[in-house]
Amino acid sequence: MKQLLFFLCLLCLPCSAQDKRYHGDGIDNLLRFVPITAVITMKAAGMEGASSWKRLATNTVASYAIAAGTTYALKHSIHSRRPDGTDRRSFPSGHSTVVFAGAHILYKEYGRKHPWIAVAGYGVAAATAADRVRRNRHHWADVAAGAAIGIAGTELGYRLGDLITGEKSRYQLSITPNEVALNICL
């Protein structure tokens, strides 16, 4: 844990000042999808994770729905101006929400057996958040709130998903090419 904290501190040092000259699209637009892509790639490659495909899909959809829904609702109700002045949708950072939700899913699926995979996921998440601040798109509070929402949304999504797909569940989810059905056993 000390190594992770040291790594995150080193990562943030060059990003401590915002770059007031630049605010366009950057690498963070791709980096935000790296952790969840890693989860799906490792699962497809046959690496054993904590969940079956069905549980992973259910928990991932629930996690992103909760995290993204919360972020969207806050962005459209708080109206915080971005540091670069382009709009009033700064708080919380959607990029940080997405990348930290993916990093936390990566941790929940592979972090217990392979801790360095989780460290890499959180490292990508921290780099993405720091780049949003460096490029003058967000304040530090925006990315911190986005990170918290992403992690909390994943925790809630896994709890909700486990109610649907768990062994003692009264619910059964079936997914076919033509439909998605949720059955409730009474």
N, C-alpha and C positions, 0 to 999 in steps of 0.2 A: 504494500500500500504506500510505503514511503517513496518507492521508485515512481509510482504513478503520480503522486503529488509533486515530486521533483520535476518530472517530465512536463506536467501541466504548467508549472511555474516557469520553466525555461521556454515553453511554447508561447506564453503570454508576454514575455519581456519585450520582444521586438514589436509586439502589437499594442503596446501600452498607449501609444499616441495614435489618434485617428489620422488617416490620410485625407485631408480636406480637399485635395485636388481630384480625387477619383471616386466615382460611385456607381459605375456601370456594372454589367454582368461580369461574373468572375468564376473561378474554379469552384466556389462554394455551391453554385447551381448544380454541379455534378456530385460533389463530395457529400451532399446531404443524403444521397441514395446509396452510398457505399456500404454502410453497415447492414441494411436490410437486403441488399443484393448479395452480400457475403453470406448471410443466413440462408437464403434460397439456393445459392450456388453450392454451399457445403452440404446442404440437405440433398440436393439433386445429385451430387457427387457420391453420395452414400455415407457421408460422415454422420455417425449416430449422434443425435441431439436429444434434448429432454422430451421432445414431443413427436407424436405421429404427424403426418402431413395434415390430417383433418384438424387436429388440435392446433397445430402451428397456424394454419390458415384462419381458423376461427379466432384465435387469440390475437393474431396480427391485425385482422380487419377490425376487431373490437378495439384494440389499442389505438390504431390510427384514427378511427372514427371519434373516439373520446378526445384524444389529444388535438387533432386537427379541428374538431368542432369547437372545443374550448378556445383554441387560439383564434379561430375565425370570429367567434362571438366577441371576444375581448377586443380584437383589432377593430371591429365595426361598432363598438360601443365606447371605447376610450378615446380614440382619435388623437393619439400622440404623434407629434410631428417628427419625421425622420431628421437625423443630424444634417443631412444634405439638403433638406427642405423640399424634397420631391413630392411627398404626400403626407397624409396624417394616419398612416397605418404602421407605425413603428413598433408599438407595444402590443403583444410580445412578438418575438422573432419567430416567424413561421419556419425558416430554415433550421433554426436551433431546435424547434419542437420536433420536426421531422427527423433530423439526424440523431437527436438524443433518444427519441422513441426507438429508432432502428438499433442504436447502440445498446439500449437496455434489452431489447428483444434478443440481440446477439448474446448478451450476458446471460439472460435467462435460459437460452437454448444450449449454449456451449461454454459459458464462463466457469461453471463449476468443475467440469472435467479439464478444460483447457483455459486457465486464467489469462494467459497472454493474448488469447483471441479477444477477450473482453477488454483488456488494456488497449489493444489496437483499435477496437471499435470506439471506445471513449476518447482515444487520442484523435481519431478522425473527427469526432463530434466537437471536441474542444478546438481543433484547428478551424473547423467550419465556423463556429461561433466567433472565434477571434478574428477571422477574415471578414465577417460581417461588420465588426466594429472597426477594423483597420480600414475598410473601404468606405467608412462613413455612412453606412446604411442603418446602423443601430447604435444605441447606447449600451453600456455594459448591463444595465438593468433589464433591457429588452431581451438580450440573449440569455441572461440568467433565468428570467421568467420562462422563456421558451424551453430551456433545458429542464426546468422543474416540471413544466406541463408535460413535456415528452415522457419523462420518467414516471410521473404520477399517472399519466394516461395509460402507459404500458402496464403498470401494476394493476390498475382498475380493469383494463382490458383482459388481462390474464385471469383475474378473478371472475369476471363475467363469462369469459370463454370457458373456463373450467366448470362453471355452473351448467353450461350447455353440453360440453363434451366429456365431463368427468365420469368415472366409473359408477358412482352412485347417483348420477344425474337422473332427474325425472324428464329431461329434455333430450331429444335426439335430432341432430342436424344431418340432413342428407343433401348432397350437392351432386347434381347431374348436369349434363350439357344443356338441358332445357329448363331446369328449375332449381331453386334453392328452397328446401322445405324444412320447417321447424315443427317437430311433433312434441306435444306435452303429454306425458303419461300421468294419469290421475290415480 
